[in-house]
Amino acid sequence: METFLVEIEKEINKTLHEKSGLVPYFSEQGRYVFEHLYNHKLFRHCFHCMEIKPQLSLLRKLIKSDDIFENSLFFILFKAFVYAEARFIHNFIPQNSHEERLTGHLMSEYLSALNIVKKSFQEKAFEMYNENVILDFHYADLSSNKRERTTGADFGIVFHINLPDYPEEVKAAIFQAKKIGKNVRIDIEQYNTLLQYGKEGAYYCFYDMNTKQTSSPLVLQADEIYFDDKEKKNKTICKDRYKFSDSPQMPLSVFLIFNMLSSENSSKYKKCENLWDAKNYFAHGDNDEKKNKDNYFSYVDQIDNTPNKILIVSIGGIQEGRQDLRNINDLYRFPEYED
């Protein structure tokens, strides 16, 4: 095994030993993931050997074997995301930076981890399909190219799937990042702005600031958070982290693989016609009246609602697809530097 892949295994195993990362979630709420996968006929055969505590047994199985994954390539991506989150919570959560800076660190760790597994991904893809299938990705940091905003989302993630045995698809989700401890504080204006992105693709991403047993970032669909009319009159609302929604949160790495990449979870992401459509969704939300193809090629500083950071991952590459792009990093263009 290549040295950098050994390092990924060591970092993930370290979180198991320290009971951080995915462990706090699976210990307390892992039954939700267990039931979600068990009810999926594709994965049910994998659960006959689970132990008395199925949620922790499931966690060990997720990080050690590709049996439960819809595609072995998704297992490689999952390990990359878990590794990135482990580094994020170990290196950056203790610094207690603001949400935007933490998000930048998280996206950078995702990018680094994808670069680490890129060769292994392509070798496995050739073994599976007997053809060259690439892993391509691009991180666009838009925060320095537009004026600071007080509302809107912090980051967006796009998956372009272009595998030989999958239909070509583009899926997007947008996230508002929030730090949480015992409580979570929701800004009502941000909440209302996030809801404009529609039911499927709008999420909160919670950074757990409990450094004794730090969890991986957790996500929850925005429309699953409810406030009564009296609460909505306030500027901010503070609630117990476990009592502001009846729906369970999910680790971001688990969400990306088992919700966004799953072929049967269309209610968990925004389905887009192409990468340009995904870009337009981030800029204008889920309101068709606001969409204008002329904005596709606008500079980022002319788009007020676009999240500050975008991670685009192409599983299969765009060269043989129907994306009208030469390179994935052409999706976002910036003005050249001037003295």
Stockholm file with secondary structure:
# STOCKHOLM 1.0

chainA/1-339         METFLVEIEKEINKTLHEKSGLVPYFSEQGRYVFEHLYNHKLFRHCFHCMEIKPQLSLLRKLIKSDDIFENSLFFILFKAFVYAEARFIHNFIPQNSHEERLTGHLMSEYLSALNIVKKSFQEKAFEMYNENVILDFHYADLSSNKRERTTGADFGIVFHINLPDYPEEVKAAIFQAKKIGKNVRIDIEQYNTLLQYGKEGAYYCFYDMNTKQTSSPLVLQADEIYFDDKEKKNKTICKDRYKFSDSPQMPLSVFLIFNMLSSENSSKYKKCENLWDAKNYFAHGDNDEKKNKDNYFSYVDQIDNTPNKILIVSIGGIQEGRQDLRNINDLYRFPEYED
#=GR chainA/1-339 SS CCHHHHHHHHHHHHHHHHTCBTHHHHHHHHHHHHHHHHTSTTTGGGGTTCCSSHHHHHHHHHHHCSTTSSSHHHHHHHHHHHHHHHHHHHHTGGGTCCHHHHHHHHHHHHHHHHHHHHHHHHHHHHHHHSSCCEEEEEEEECGGGSCCCSSSCSEEEEEEECCTTSCCEEEEEEEEEEEESSEEEEEHHHHHHHHTTCTTTEEEEEEECCTTSCBCCEEEEGGGCCCCHHHHTSSEEEEETTSSCSSCCEEHHHHIIIIISCTTCGGGSEEESSHHHHHHHHHHTTCGGGCCGGGGGSCGGGCSSSCSEEEEEEEECSTTSSSCCSSGGGSSCCCCCCC
#=GC SS_cons         CCHHHHHHHHHHHHHHHHTCBTHHHHHHHHHHHHHHHHTSTTTGGGGTTCCSSHHHHHHHHHHHCSTTSSSHHHHHHHHHHHHHHHHHHHHTGGGTCCHHHHHHHHHHHHHHHHHHHHHHHHHHHHHHHSSCCEEEEEEEECGGGSCCCSSSCSEEEEEEECCTTSCCEEEEEEEEEEEESSEEEEEHHHHHHHHTTCTTTEEEEEEECCTTSCBCCEEEEGGGCCCCHHHHTSSEEEEETTSSCSSCCEEHHHHIIIIISCTTCGGGSEEESSHHHHHHHHHHTTCGGGCCGGGGGSCGGGCSSSCSEEEEEEEECSTTSSSCCSSGGGSSCCCCCCC
//
